[in-house]
């Protein structure tokens, strides 16, 4: 059985904090893609924007967050919901 791929969503109180963190991560050569926050983890946050980080990058991103003091609300781990073969029938 294949190992479950995990994604990590960095949540924010507002869009400005998310864009600022994405720019900081780019400068550090770390990848974080802007993504809508899944409703199941959005909670009280009304921003609706998150940064999506792949499993292989999360430790470097966490280390950067500790060093930089960048603003964010939380990091939530979720199974990958992206299904690249969802439109294929054969």
Order of alpha helices (4+ residues) and beta strands (2+ residues): beta-alpha-beta-alpha-beta-alpha-beta
